[in-house]
Amino acid sequence: MDPSMSLENVPRKTRRIPYIKIFLGLVMLVIYFTIAAQGRNREFKIVQSTHQEFLTLQREGASASEWDLFKKNTHAKIDPLITNLEEFASSDTPQLQHMLWACRDYLYPMLENAQTERTPDQHKFEKHLEAAEQIMNKNWILKLFGG
């Protein structure tokens, strides 16, 4: 091996450049996947915020008029989302499938029957929402590390 090719003869700044490029590349990947995940989670965040508002009304013992307004607003937000989920949810996107089941099958019965106490519909809604979140988190981690 030619002695002039050893690392000892390469200036220290030149040796650091690959590490800096690798570090910057990893930072860019993290930023990209964070932004991409936020876009895909928009629907989930809508459902999650609706659920949080529901829990607040349930905990505070909201009046009938407050529940009626909440139901009206929920239909305005969730009905288009359900239509979208029915079109795109499949076994290839289980997080969307769980969100569809939560919204279409359990959300509206939950709004009618769980205003004062937990019901089986509320429990099933929450389980599907939790499953969707777990899948999204798992998928994000797998994509980040090339899985």
C-alpha positions in Angstrom: 0.0 0.0 0.0 1.3 3.4 -0.9 2.1 5.4 2.3 0.8 8.6 0.8 -2.7 7.0 0.8 -2.9 6.4 4.6 -5.3 8.4 6.8 -2.4 10.0 8.6 -1.5 12.0 5.4 -5.1 13.2 4.9 -5.9 16.5 6.5 -8.2 16.2 9.5 -10.9 18.5 7.9 -11.1 16.2 4.9 -11.7 13.2 7.1 -14.6 14.8 8.9 -16.6 15.7 5.8 -18.1 12.2 5.3 -19.4 12.2 8.9 -20.9 15.6 8.5 -22.6 14.5 5.3 -24.0 11.4 6.9 -25.2 13.4 9.9 -26.9 16.0 7.7 -28.5 13.2 5.6 -29.9 11.6 8.7 -31.3 14.9 9.9 -32.9 15.5 6.6 -34.5 12.1 6.7 -36.0 12.7 10.1 -37.3 16.1 9.0 -38.8 14.6 5.9 -40.6 11.7 7.7 -41.8 14.0 10.4 -43.4 16.3 7.9 -44.8 13.4 5.9 -46.2 11.7 9.0 -48.0 14.9 10.0 -49.7 15.1 6.7 -50.9 11.5 6.8 -52.1 12.0 10.4 -54.5 14.9 9.6 -57.5 12.7 9.6 -56.4 11.0 12.8 -56.0 14.3 14.5 -59.5 15.4 13.5 -61.0 12.2 15.0 -58.7 12.5 18.1 -59.7 16.1 18.8 -63.4 15.2 18.4 -62.9 12.4 20.9 -61.2 14.7 23.3 -64.0 17.2 23.0 -66.5 14.3 23.6 -64.7 13.3 26.8 -64.7 16.8 28.1 -68.5 17.1 27.5 -69.1 13.7 29.1 -66.9 14.5 32.1 -68.6 17.9 32.6 -72.1 16.6 32.2 -73.0 18.8 29.3 -76.5 20.0 28.7 -78.7 18.6 25.9 -78.2 21.8 23.8 -74.4 21.4 24.1 -74.6 17.8 23.0 -76.8 18.8 20.0 -74.4 21.4 18.9 -71.5 19.0 19.3 -73.3 16.3 17.3 -74.0 18.8 14.5 -70.4 19.9 14.4 -69.1 16.3 14.6 -71.3 15.3 11.6 -69.9 18.3 9.6 -66.3 17.2 10.4 -66.6 13.4 10.4 -69.1 12.6 7.6 -66.6 13.7 4.8 -63.9 11.9 6.6 -65.9 8.7 6.7 -66.6 9.0 2.9 -62.9 9.4 2.3 -62.0 6.5 4.6 -64.6 4.2 2.9 -62.8 4.9 -0.4 -59.2 4.5 0.7 -59.2 2.1 3.8 -58.2 -1.4 3.0 -56.1 -4.3 4.4 -53.1 -2.5 2.9 -53.8 0.5 5.2 -55.0 -1.0 8.5 -54.7 2.3 10.3 -57.3 3.8 8.0 -59.4 0.7 8.4 -59.4 1.1 12.2 -60.3 4.8 11.8 -63.2 3.8 9.5 -64.5 1.3 11.9 -64.2 3.7 14.8 -66.0 6.6 13.0 -68.5 4.8 10.9 -69.5 2.0 13.3 -69.1 3.4 16.8 -68.8 7.2 16.9 -72.4 8.1 16.3 -73.9 5.5 18.6 -71.4 6.6 21.2 -72.6 10.2 20.8 -76.2 9.0 21.4 -75.6 6.6 24.3 -72.5 7.6 26.2 -73.3 11.2 27.2 -73.2 10.4 30.9 -71.3 7.1 31.2 -69.0 4.8 29.2 -70.8 2.4 26.9 -69.6 -0.6 24.8 -69.7 1.7 21.7 -67.3 4.1 23.4 -65.0 1.3 24.4 -64.9 -0.1 20.9 -64.4 3.4 19.4 -61.4 4.0 21.7 -59.9 0.6 20.9 -60.0 1.2 17.2 -58.6 4.7 17.6 -55.8 3.4 19.7 -55.1 0.6 17.2 -54.9 3.2 14.4 -52.4 5.3 16.4 -50.2 2.3 17.2 -50.1 1.3 13.5 -49.2 4.8 12.4 -46.5 5.1 15.0 -45.1 1.7 14.1 -45.1 2.5 10.4 -43.4 5.8 10.9 -40.6 4.1 12.9 -40.2 1.4 10.2 -40.0 4.0 7.4 -37.5 6.0 9.3 -35.2 3.1 9.6 -35.8 1.7 6.2 -38.1 -1.2 7.2 
